[in-house]
Amino acid sequence: MTAIAIVGATGRMGRALVHAARERHEVRISGALASARSAHLGEDIGVLAGGPPVGVPVTDNAADAL
């Protein structure tokens, strides 16, 4: 399984990547990075993208996301 971290996770492209990753069983989202000014810090990236939780909170810390 390939683990990916999404940079810019709260934007339109980031959310589209979450949807695409859900369709691929060989891909697992392991991190979600956003700006320190994001209102979505701490939210589950799956829920933020409009789906079920994936257990990955949005963070502004690159080390945590990676």
TIMI-2910 file (N, C-alpha, C, CB; in pm, 1 decimal, decimal comma, always signed):
<rs>
+----------+----------+----------+----------+----------+----------+----------+----------+----------+----------+----------+----------+------+
!      n_x !      n_y !      n_z !     ca_x !     ca_y !     ca_z !      c_x !      c_y !      c_z !     cb_x !     cb_y !     cb_z ! resn !
+----------+----------+----------+----------+----------+----------+----------+----------+----------+----------+----------+----------+------+
!    +85,3 !   -117,9 !     +0,0 !     +0,0 !     +0,0 !     +0,0 !    +89,6 !   +123,8 !     +0,0 !    -96,9 !     +0,0 !   +123,1 !  Met !
!    +50,6 !   +221,0 !    -78,0 !   +123,2 !   +346,5 !    -86,1 !    +58,8 !   +449,6 !     +5,4 !   +127,5 !   +397,7 !   -231,0 !  Thr !
!   +138,8 !   +507,8 !    +93,7 !    +90,3 !   +612,2 !   +183,9 !   +123,1 !   +747,7 !   +123,6 !   +153,0 !   +598,0 !   +326,0 !  Ala !
!    +26,0 !   +838,4 !   +125,5 !    +48,4 !   +972,5 !    +71,5 !    +11,5 !  +1078,2 !   +175,3 !    -33,2 !   +993,5 !    -57,9 !  Ile !
!    +81,2 !  +1190,1 !   +169,0 !    +46,7 !  +1308,8 !   +247,4 !     +1,0 !  +1414,0 !   +147,9 !   +168,7 !  +1360,2 !   +335,3 !  Ala !
!   -105,0 !  +1481,7 !   +178,7 !   -159,9 !  +1582,7 !    +88,5 !   -125,7 !  +1720,9 !   +142,6 !   -314,2 !  +1566,1 !    +72,4 !  Ile !
!    -53,3 !  +1796,8 !    +62,0 !    -17,3 !  +1934,7 !    +96,4 !   -122,1 !  +2025,5 !    +33,2 !   +128,6 !  +1971,8 !    +47,0 !  Val !
!   -173,1 !  +2120,0 !   +111,6 !   -283,2 !  +2202,6 !    +62,9 !   -413,6 !  +2125,1 !    +71,3 !   -257,3 !  +2249,0 !    -81,8 !  Gly !
!   -425,5 !  +2043,9 !   +173,5 !   -535,4 !  +1947,5 !   +185,9 !   -673,5 !  +2010,6 !   +193,8 !   -514,0 !  +1863,5 !   +306,7 !  Ala !
!   -684,4 !  +2133,7 !   +241,3 !   -816,5 !  +2193,9 !   +258,8 !   -866,2 !  +2267,9 !   +135,4 !   -813,9 !  +2288,2 !   +375,1 !  Thr !
!   -783,0 !  +2279,2 !    +34,5 !   -823,2 !  +2347,3 !    -88,4 !   -899,1 !  +2255,5 !   -182,6 !   -702,0 !  +2403,4 !   -158,9 !  Gly !
!   -942,1 !  +2309,2 !   -294,8 !  -1019,2 !  +2229,5 !   -391,5 !   -940,1 !  +2110,7 !   -444,0 !  -1063,1 !  +2316,7 !   -508,1 !  Arg !
!   -813,1 !  +2132,3 !   -478,9 !   -732,5 !  +2022,3 !   -531,6 !   -705,1 !  +1919,5 !   -422,4 !   -599,9 !  +2075,2 !   -589,9 !  Met !
!   -677,8 !  +1964,2 !   -300,9 !   -655,0 !  +1871,5 !   -190,7 !   -774,7 !  +1782,7 !   -165,5 !   -620,7 !  +1947,2 !    -65,4 !  Gly !
!   -891,7 !  +1842,6 !   -165,3 !  -1014,2 !  +1764,6 !   -144,2 !  -1038,4 !  +1668,0 !   -259,3 !  -1134,9 !  +1857,7 !   -127,9 !  Arg !
!  -1004,5 !  +1710,2 !   -381,1 !  -1018,1 !  +1621,3 !   -496,9 !   -923,1 !  +1502,3 !   -482,8 !   -989,6 !  +1698,1 !   -628,8 !  Ala !
!   -804,5 !  +1525,2 !   -429,2 !   -709,7 !  +1416,3 !   -407,5 !   -761,2 !  +1317,6 !   -302,2 !   -573,7 !  +1472,5 !   -364,9 !  Leu !
!   -828,9 !  +1368,8 !   -201,0 !   -888,9 !  +1280,3 !   -100,6 !   -991,9 !  +1189,5 !   -167,3 !   -954,9 !  +1362,8 !    +13,7 !  Val !
!  -1075,4 !  +1245,7 !   -252,0 !  -1177,0 !  +1166,0 !   -323,0 !  -1109,3 !  +1061,2 !   -411,9 !  -1269,3 !  +1257,9 !   -408,6 !  His !
!  -1004,7 !  +1101,3 !   -482,9 !   -934,1 !  +1009,3 !   -572,4 !   -867,7 !   +896,6 !   -493,0 !   -828,7 !  +1085,2 !   -655,4 !  Ala !
!   -809,3 !   +929,7 !   -378,5 !   -742,9 !   +827,8 !   -296,1 !   -842,9 !   +725,8 !   -243,8 !   -669,1 !   +893,4 !   -178,8 !  Ala !
!   -963,7 !   +770,2 !   -213,9 !  -1066,8 !   +677,4 !   -164,8 !  -1104,0 !   +573,5 !   -269,1 !  -1191,4 !   +754,1 !   -122,7 !  Arg !
!  -1091,2 !   +608,6 !   -395,2 !  -1128,0 !   +517,5 !   -503,4 !  -1019,1 !   +414,6 !   -532,3 !  -1158,3 !   +596,1 !   -629,1 !  Glu !
!   -900,5 !   +437,3 !   -477,0 !   -786,6 !   +348,4 !   -501,3 !   -754,7 !   +271,6 !   -373,8 !   -662,2 !   +428,6 !   -549,6 !  Arg !
!   -774,6 !   +142,7 !   -374,9 !   -753,2 !    +61,5 !   -254,8 !   -605,8 !    +49,5 !   -218,0 !   -811,7 !    -76,5 !   -274,8 !  His !
!   -516,9 !    +76,5 !   -313,3 !   -374,3 !    +63,9 !   -285,1 !   -313,1 !   +194,1 !   -231,6 !   -301,2 !    +20,9 !   -410,7 !  Glu !
!   -397,0 !   +296,3 !   -210,8 !   -350,0 !   +425,8 !   -160,2 !   -413,7 !   +453,8 !    -24,4 !   -383,1 !   +540,2 !   -260,8 !  Val !
!   -330,1 !   +499,5 !    +69,1 !   -378,2 !   +536,2 !   +202,6 !   -330,6 !   +677,2 !   +233,6 !   -328,1 !   +435,0 !   +311,4 !  Arg !
!   -420,3 !   +762,8 !   +277,6 !   -382,9 !   +899,0 !   +316,3 !   -320,8 !   +891,9 !   +455,6 !   -507,3 !   +996,5 !   +313,8 !  Ile !
!   -196,9 !   +939,0 !   +465,1 !   -125,5 !   +931,5 !   +592,7 !   -104,2 !  +1068,0 !   +656,3 !     +7,9 !   +864,0 !   +573,1 !  Ser !
!   -127,8 !  +1174,8 !   +580,3 !   -109,1 !  +1308,5 !   +634,2 !   -183,6 !  +1411,7 !   +552,7 !    +37,9 !  +1343,3 !   +639,6 !  Gly !
!   -219,0 !  +1521,4 !   +619,8 !   -293,3 !  +1629,9 !   +554,3 !   -239,2 !  +1762,0 !   +607,4 !   -448,8 !  +1617,7 !   +579,7 !  Ala !
!   -173,4 !  +1837,8 !   +522,0 !   -108,4 !  +1962,0 !   +561,4 !   -183,7 !  +2082,5 !   +506,8 !    +36,5 !  +1963,9 !   +513,1 !  Leu !
!   -200,6 !  +2183,2 !   +592,2 !   -267,9 !  +2307,5 !   +552,9 !   -193,3 !  +2424,9 !   +615,4 !   -418,5 !  +2307,1 !   +596,9 !  Ala !
!   -230,9 !  +2543,0 !   +575,4 !   -173,8 !  +2665,9 !   +628,4 !   -203,7 !  +2680,3 !   +776,8 !   -227,0 !  +2786,5 !   +552,2 !  Ser !
!   -114,2 !  +2746,3 !   +848,5 !   -135,1 !  +2772,9 !   +991,0 !   -258,8 !  +2860,0 !  +1013,4 !    -11,3 !  +2841,0 !  +1051,3 !  Ala !
!   -304,4 !  +2929,9 !   +910,0 !   -422,6 !  +3015,8 !   +919,6 !   -552,4 !  +2942,7 !   +886,2 !   -406,9 !  +3134,5 !   +827,7 !  Arg !
!   -543,1 !  +2815,5 !   +852,3 !   -662,1 !  +2740,1 !   +812,8 !   -758,7 !  +2723,8 !   +928,9 !   -622,6 !  +2603,3 !   +758,7 !  Ser !
!   -884,8 !  +2743,5 !   +900,0 !   -989,8 !  +2724,2 !  +1000,4 !  -1020,2 !  +2576,4 !  +1021,2 !  -1117,2 !  +2798,3 !   +959,1 !  Ala !
!   -958,5 !  +2488,4 !   +942,3 !   -989,8 !  +2345,9 !   +946,0 !   -885,1 !  +2262,4 !  +1019,8 !  -1004,6 !  +2294,3 !   +806,0 !  His !
!   -790,5 !  +2325,9 !  +1085,3 !   -688,1 !  +2250,7 !  +1157,6 !   -753,7 !  +2160,6 !  +1261,6 !   -586,8 !  +2346,3 !  +1224,8 !  Leu !
!   -708,7 !  +2037,2 !  +1267,0 !   -762,6 !  +1940,7 !  +1362,2 !   -880,2 !  +1859,9 !  +1310,4 !   -803,7 !  +2011,1 !  +1485,0 !  Gly !
!   -941,2 !  +1903,3 !  +1201,5 !  -1054,9 !  +1829,6 !  +1144,7 !  -1004,8 !  +1707,2 !  +1067,8 !  -1139,2 !  +1921,6 !  +1051,4 !  Glu !
!  -1084,8 !  +1603,2 !  +1063,7 !  -1051,5 !  +1484,7 !   +986,0 !  -1062,1 !  +1518,3 !   +837,6 !  -1144,5 !  +1365,7 !  +1022,9 !  Asp !
!   -959,3 !  +1486,8 !   +761,1 !   -956,2 !  +1523,9 !   +619,2 !  -1065,5 !  +1451,9 !   +539,8 !   -818,6 !  +1492,1 !   +559,1 !  Ile !
!  -1102,1 !  +1331,8 !   +579,9 !  -1210,0 !  +1261,1 !   +510,6 !  -1342,8 !  +1331,6 !   +525,4 !  -1221,9 !  +1119,9 !   +562,1 !  Gly !
!  -1374,9 !  +1372,4 !   +646,1 !  -1499,7 !  +1444,6 !   +672,9 !  -1498,0 !  +1579,6 !   +602,5 !  -1520,6 !  +1463,5 !   +825,1 !  Val !
!  -1384,4 !  +1647,2 !   +608,8 !  -1371,5 !  +1778,2 !   +544,3 !  -1396,2 !  +1769,0 !   +393,6 !  -1232,3 !  +1837,0 !   +570,9 !  Leu !
!  -1357,1 !  +1656,6 !   +334,9 !  -1376,8 !  +1636,5 !   +190,9 !  -1516,7 !  +1585,2 !   +157,6 !  -1273,2 !  +1539,1 !   +137,6 !  Ala !
!  -1601,3 !  +1571,5 !   +260,5 !  -1739,9 !  +1532,7 !   +235,6 !  -1766,9 !  +1384,0 !   +242,4 !  -1780,9 !  +1581,7 !   +103,9 !  Gly !
!  -1681,0 !  +1309,7 !   +308,8 !  -1700,1 !  +1165,8 !   +318,4 !  -1683,1 !  +1116,0 !   +460,2 !  -1604,0 !  +1094,3 !   +227,3 !  Gly !
!  -1662,3 !   +987,2 !   +474,7 !  -1643,3 !   +930,8 !   +608,7 !  -1504,7 !   +965,6 !   +663,1 !  -1662,3 !   +777,9 !   +605,9 !  Pro !
!  -1487,4 !   +958,9 !   +793,7 !  -1357,0 !   +987,4 !   +853,2 !  -1250,7 !   +888,0 !   +806,2 !  -1367,1 !   +984,7 !  +1005,6 !  Pro !
!  -1128,8 !   +936,3 !   +793,2 !  -1016,9 !   +849,1 !   +757,1 !   -913,1 !   +843,6 !   +869,5 !   -951,1 !   +897,8 !   +626,6 !  Val !
!   -937,4 !   +916,4 !   +977,6 !   -845,9 !   +913,1 !  +1090,9 !   -721,5 !   +996,9 !  +1074,2 !   -806,2 !   +774,8 !  +1117,3 !  Gly !
!   -727,5 !  +1094,5 !   +982,9 !   -611,7 !  +1182,0 !   +959,0 !   -654,4 !  +1325,8 !   +981,2 !   -554,2 !  +1163,0 !   +814,7 !  Val !
!   -604,3 !  +1388,3 !  +1088,9 !   -639,2 !  +1527,4 !  +1113,2 !   -556,8 !  +1623,3 !  +1027,3 !   -620,4 !  +1560,4 !  +1259,8 !  Pro !
!   -615,8 !  +1734,3 !   +990,2 !   -543,6 !  +1839,0 !   +917,6 !   -449,8 !  +1908,5 !  +1016,5 !   -643,1 !  +1942,1 !   +850,9 !  Val !
!   -325,0 !  +1927,3 !   +974,8 !   -225,9 !  +1991,7 !  +1059,5 !   -150,0 !  +2098,6 !   +982,3 !   -128,8 !  +1888,6 !  +1116,1 !  Thr !
!    -86,4 !  +2189,5 !  +1054,8 !     +0,6 !  +2288,7 !   +991,8 !   +148,0 !  +2254,2 !  +1016,5 !    -31,3 !  +2430,4 !  +1045,4 !  Asp !
!   +172,7 !  +2138,3 !  +1073,6 !   +308,0 !  +2093,1 !  +1104,2 !   +350,6 !  +1991,6 !   +999,5 !   +316,2 !  +2032,1 !  +1246,9 !  Asn !
!   +447,2 !  +2028,2 !   +915,1 !   +489,6 !  +1941,6 !   +805,0 !   +544,3 !  +1808,1 !   +855,5 !   +595,2 !  +2012,1 !   +720,6 !  Ala !
!   +617,9 !  +1809,5 !   +964,7 !   +672,8 !  +1685,3 !  +1018,5 !   +561,0 !  +1588,6 !  +1059,0 !   +763,4 !  +1714,9 !  +1138,9 !  Ala !
!   +455,9 !  +1641,4 !  +1119,1 !   +341,5 !  +1557,4 !  +1157,9 !   +270,6 !  +1501,7 !  +1035,1 !   +242,2 !  +1637,8 !  +1243,8 !  Asp !
!   +256,7 !  +1582,1 !   +931,7 !   +186,5 !  +1538,9 !   +811,2 !   +265,1 !  +1433,7 !   +734,1 !   +158,6 !  +1658,0 !   +721,6 !  Ala !
!   +397,2 !  +1443,8 !   +740,6 !   +480,7 !  +1350,2 !   +666,4 !   +512,8 !  +1228,8 !   +748,7 !   +608,0 !  +1416,6 !   +621,4 !  Leu !
+----------+----------+----------+----------+----------+----------+----------+----------+----------+----------+----------+----------+------+
</rs>
